[in-house]
């Protein structure tokens, strides 16, 4: 089983406008609402791919009930910590004219100490029955950024492999505990390393440096370009299928799900990376915060190109 832990889930509201104009009235053409959060997105794609998954998350209020409904409808086993504060709402404004989306994200929380302790206990439980546990997303108010370091220790002690997808101080602290896998995007990897990437070669060198810090599998996602990965000292350049993205929300989380689904099935690393890239591309074809479909993953899989490279 592949489990996920989401500290800061969200109700994701995607608002579509023909052309966003600041300081003026904008008419909305369409609104979509879905469950969000890195771990939750990952569990949804895992379920779509046929993998067994369990989602652990903080959920509260009417927004939390909506997320619970979405996951239960999808057939995903949920073990949530009920919080006093309602689950946050994130808003994405999609400009149909082609301009980059505008996102407005609530902080989430605050989470109290008893709620955090409850989540630690639930993480211990899923670690004992899982091959991998995905830990992802921002840290809500009331929780120290070093929480991922503690969670990685809990997962590892339970016999599972920890996968971390976070940013900033949370990622910096987390990788000190040497999770099995990390999946920053390009910007997050630059912040993590304190450098700027100009070429794919720079990205490859960054992935190798993070691998040498003790992370077994480093995956740096590059959006429509695909990803650079380092595993067992070998570098991979994985080129994504050429698709016309509708929304990139959840694509990185789907990428993680595809890779782990492949590894759990016993695939070689290159085939697992292919599956991850295809899953991410499939989700980019979906509206709003929806997750891609398996039929699209299967269709896109042969179009993924992978090459072994060296970091020079």
Steps between C-alpha positions, in 0.01 A plus 500: 500500500604860438372743761498879506510757780365848425554765767328782314227370268274744324174547323625612158276745317595572138343811348513551124489847342536598134769757581597606852505879537625642831309787664189419298196271509573157351220271386546136597437250221530181708579381853634157601546373855709198600701346783863607511831464682813318387438174680132495414575561132756221513252255657240585237742419217619184677139384519451585132803287413365205698735523799383448857525827691401657830487876564578655839410868534381781725137579410257744659176684438280491191801518270648196670171315460505576128850351468390195697206457261724526190746240632233257616323531165830411331532192722806628687547386859524809721636527853458863598566712806195717565616856564329787678591735216341451156712371214630788289377610157740572212390700198654474153396754236551350155524754218350343188695748284816307583656715773656314797253409776471705818482304826378613842584249774388517862761416763298223663464419872585572769545139608515436874744267677248221565404493132866475396564215744198319357642537148836361615322192636308447177823534303658229716208272418514549121880468495473147639270391215647697208791463261519877449357800686478832314539811715416816314392859488520815704498507880191659662510754780570353842754242377879543496657477151722213623190277522604307188823400668294339777259338254784352293645347817159353587453354151849352487465348848176339385676322215372709207691724259434871544435725199519876555352769276524835676665841467718742690598435860273194519695332218840615629430349843339191351786387277736501798313187609573337160159403359498237227375746237448873452315673215564876487412694188764716333436811712487299823827323415667836433388629840610177666849522351533879498581508127336588168477243221571622147509164322388142548862426583469734798186315609682167469788625715248619758326161504833324544596728790173424679548128431846519654348649814335163559172511307469175303270634226504867403244617245497863386188572298529744210138550396437434131870413454465192719746426779858431600556210740792344685482146640788278614746748350339488153347812343187496283356764268130421454318702233126544541251433220408810303153584632298820508463557873156601626603534866824403671344472848591159645734402217803474728304295752382268222862464389594379848206258501599353165861443604407334828230289337761373256757428771246318716415279201868409467575708192855604419571861587490620139155348445375647829626844394318459170177420681544802724556733207196362317283539812608861543425575135159332526403724791608807302224408253235521773294803599568690821625284786374173350733202465590336170342176381675165469397474136701817430796373703505180294467697175781743585741241644657400164564868423726553804868510403774415750878528470782425741722807538806616691519808722789702355 
